């Protein structure tokens, strides 16, 4: 927002814990200040697992690809193994406000100043655990349904990094930087870690059709 008359108002809403009420911090306001705000976020999840599989039963004894000849096919398997999950998430907010130097009465302490504020929140979680489960497949002619259910029990290593910075630059002067932001204050900033017991369940269903002995079309449903 340019800060000229008729331009957009930019404000960051927050809950004021001192007064117990909702409030807002002005970033840009017509006739008082121009400014901009940028938000960046990311979320990345990856995982891997290694299982040993035991075939409980398989009826009839024909292969799944021949189910259209046998009429039907059923298979039940148990599995157990190791599971790993890794989740990275982050949120960064930066803002810059240029206070109108022609209105010192509206901002007696910051008239002409440029105020830059940055907040950064990063969280990393890594899960390691053993898992057990079962999967089954039922075929009738060329139609089939596959289902799997698993649950992993283990430990999650949680790491959180919070930091911020505020730079106030007087008109034609040198920036003064303090290591606190708007949301990342001195009371919550730092590097934090903890280990916590965790449970990771998973269920999935595949529904499809064996088009030929070499090609099949399926729909995957996960919960």
Secondary structure, DSSP 4 states (H G I P E B T S, - for coil): ---STTPPPEEEEEEETTTTEEEEEEEEBTTTEEEEEEEEEEEEEEEEEEEEEEEEEEESSS-GGGHHHHSEEEEEEEEEEEEEEEEEEEEEEEEEEEE-TT-TTTSTTTTT-EEEEEEEEEEEEEEEEEEEEEEEEEEETTEEEEEEEEEEEEEEEEEEEEEEEEEEE-TTS-EEEES--SSS-TTT-EEEEEEEEEEEEEEEEEEEE--SSS--EEEEEE-
